[in-house]
Amino acid sequence: MKSQIRGGTRWKRFAVVMVPSVAATAAIGVGLAQGALAASFSISGQEFKVKANSLVGKDFVQYGSVDAGKDLEGKDFAAPVAVSGFSEAWITNMCQSVVTPKVPFIGDVTLRLEAGTEAVKTGKDEDKVYAKGIYLDVSELKTDAEFKNIDIGVAAGALAKSPGKPGIQPNTQANPYGFGQRADQATLSNVEQKAWATTAGTFKLPDLHLSLHRGTSAECY
């Protein structure tokens, strides 16, 4: 009986992981008054990987914060993150993956989501993943980066250059006097990142493909 109970709990966790990605198939377009969803939720106990050919974002900001939630055993934990925000972003050939470990009778299961793949051929913005008011809570990033009009060492509370531009996300744990940086535009190429959360006012995913795989070989990288 104990084994069955544990198995049931893990299946529920696996279902929770699936829900956000399945919702994305409905072409998430959540228009919010502030242009971005406040990261006031408790994060899941699973990091996810994101890979992309390129990300071009306007009004880039970055500052330090802390995400908190429960791990897969239900224990409290907190993770330091570098939060990157953009007023708008276009992503080419995006891949997102997350691994749910030790699913009963199956083992590890990888959920993989791909979108914006056609943009590799066409180069058109309408074929790219588009996000408005997006914030990425990142724990690791590898990329080739180019910034336009960058300011390094700005107080996090003063990141927004004007009303309506990205600053510290509402309801997040961040020191307004801490280190921050900003730029008019950021171009990231050959992106590989690990993240705990992504929030956006609008998130459009053309050519979306979601798939499940046994093991971890289907991770984005």
C-alpha positions in Angstrom: 0.0 0.0 0.0 2.8 2.4 0.8 4.4 1.9 -2.6 1.1 2.7 -4.3 0.6 5.8 -2.3 4.0 7.1 -3.1 3.5 6.3 -6.8 0.2 8.2 -6.8 1.9 11.2 -5.3 4.6 11.2 -8.0 2.1 10.9 -10.8 0.3 14.0 -9.4 3.6 15.9 -9.4 4.2 14.8 -13.0 0.7 16.1 -14.0 1.5 19.4 -12.3 4.6 19.7 -14.5 2.6 19.1 -17.6 -0.1 21.6 -17.0 1.8 24.8 -17.9 3.1 23.4 -21.1 -0.3 22.0 -22.1 -1.8 25.4 -21.4 0.8 26.8 -23.8 -0.8 24.9 -26.7 -3.8 27.2 -26.4 -1.4 30.1 -27.4 -1.0 31.7 -24.1 -2.0 35.4 -24.4 -2.6 36.8 -20.9 -3.1 40.5 -21.2 -2.2 42.1 -17.8 -2.6 45.7 -16.8 1.1 46.0 -15.9 2.3 44.1 -19.0 3.8 41.3 -16.9 2.7 38.7 -14.5 4.0 39.2 -11.0 6.2 36.3 -9.8 4.3 35.9 -6.6 3.8 32.2 -7.0 5.7 29.4 -5.3 8.1 27.8 -7.8 8.2 24.1 -8.6 11.0 22.0 -7.3 12.3 21.4 -10.8 14.6 23.5 -12.9 14.1 23.5 -16.7 16.4 23.9 -19.6 15.9 26.3 -22.5 17.9 26.4 -25.7 17.5 28.8 -28.6 19.3 29.9 -31.7 18.8 33.5 -30.8 16.8 35.9 -28.5 16.5 39.6 -29.4 15.0 41.7 -26.6 14.1 45.3 -26.1 14.6 47.3 -22.8 16.8 44.7 -21.1 17.1 44.7 -17.3 18.8 42.3 -14.9 19.0 42.1 -11.2 19.4 39.5 -8.4 16.5 37.9 -6.6 15.5 34.7 -4.7 12.8 32.2 -5.8 11.2 30.1 -3.1 9.1 26.9 -3.3 8.9 23.2 -2.4 11.2 20.5 -3.7 9.8 17.2 -5.0 9.8 15.8 -1.5 7.7 18.8 -0.3 10.5 20.5 1.6 11.0 24.2 1.6 13.8 25.6 -0.5 15.1 28.8 -1.9 17.2 29.4 -5.0 19.2 32.6 -5.9 18.5 33.8 -9.5 19.5 36.4 -11.9 16.2 37.9 -13.2 16.3 39.1 -16.8 13.5 41.3 -18.1 12.5 42.6 -21.5 9.6 44.8 -22.7 9.5 42.6 -25.8 11.5 39.6 -27.1 11.7 37.5 -30.2 13.1 34.0 -29.9 14.2 31.7 -32.8 14.0 27.9 -32.6 13.2 27.6 -28.9 13.4 24.3 -27.0 12.3 23.9 -23.4 12.7 20.6 -21.4 12.1 19.4 -17.9 12.8 16.0 -16.4 10.5 14.3 -13.9 12.6 11.7 -12.1 11.6 8.2 -11.0 8.1 8.0 -12.4 6.7 4.6 -11.2 7.2 1.7 -13.7 8.7 4.1 -16.2 11.7 5.8 -14.7 12.8 9.4 -15.7 10.4 11.2 -18.1 11.4 14.2 -20.1 8.8 16.8 -21.3 10.1 18.6 -24.3 8.5 21.7 -25.9 9.7 23.2 -29.2 8.4 26.4 -31.0 9.6 29.0 -33.4 11.4 26.4 -35.5 10.1 27.7 -38.9 11.8 31.0 -38.2 15.2 29.3 -38.9 14.2 29.1 -42.5 12.1 32.2 -43.0 13.7 34.7 -40.6 10.3 36.4 -40.2 9.3 37.8 -36.9 5.8 36.2 -37.2 7.4 32.8 -37.2 9.4 33.5 -34.0 8.3 32.9 -30.4 7.1 36.3 -29.2 6.9 37.5 -25.6 5.8 40.8 -24.1 6.6 41.9 -20.6 8.8 38.8 -20.0 10.9 38.0 -17.0 13.3 35.0 -16.8 14.5 33.7 -13.4 17.8 32.2 -14.5 20.4 30.1 -12.5 22.8 29.5 -15.4 23.3 31.0 -18.8 25.7 30.3 -21.7 25.4 32.6 -24.8 27.1 35.0 -27.1 25.7 38.4 -26.1 25.6 41.9 -27.6 24.1 44.9 -25.8 23.2 48.4 -27.1 23.6 51.4 -24.7 24.3 49.3 -21.6 24.5 50.7 -18.1 26.2 48.4 -15.6 26.0 49.0 -11.8 22.5 50.7 -11.8 20.6 50.3 -8.5 18.0 47.7 -9.1 15.2 50.0 -8.0 16.2 52.5 -10.7 16.4 50.1 -13.7 13.2 51.4 -15.4 14.3 54.3 -17.7 10.7 55.5 -17.9 7.2 54.5 -16.9 6.0 51.3 -18.5 9.6 50.0 -19.0 10.8 46.9 -17.2 12.2 47.3 -13.7 12.0 45.1 -10.6 9.1 42.7 -11.1 6.2 43.4 -8.6 6.0 41.2 -5.5 9.5 39.7 -5.9 12.3 39.4 -3.4 14.9 41.9 -4.6 16.9 44.6 -3.0 16.1 47.9 -4.7 19.6 49.2 -3.7 21.4 46.1 -5.1 23.3 45.7 -8.3 21.5 45.9 -11.6 22.2 46.5 -15.3 20.1 47.6 -18.2 20.4 48.2 -22.0 18.2 49.4 -24.8 18.6 46.1 -26.6 20.1 42.7 -26.0 20.9 40.1 -28.7 21.7 36.6 -27.4 23.0 33.9 -29.8 23.4 30.2 -29.2 21.5 30.4 -25.9 21.6 27.6 -23.3 20.1 28.4 -19.9 18.7 26.8 -16.8 15.8 28.6 -15.1 13.3 28.2 -12.3 10.5 30.4 -13.7 9.4 32.4 -16.7 6.6 34.9 -16.6 5.1 37.1 -19.4 2.2 39.3 -20.2 1.9 37.7 -23.6 3.6 34.5 -24.9 3.0 33.4 -28.4 4.5 30.0 -29.6 4.1 29.3 -33.4 4.7 25.8 -34.6 4.4 24.4 -31.0 5.3 20.8 -30.6 5.1 19.1 -27.2 6.4 15.6 -26.6 7.2 13.1 -23.8 10.2 10.8 -23.7 11.5 8.1 -21.4 14.9 8.9 -20.0 16.9 12.1 -20.3 18.3 11.9 -23.8 15.6 14.2 -25.2 16.7 17.2 -23.0 17.3 20.3 -25.1 21.0 20.1 -24.3 
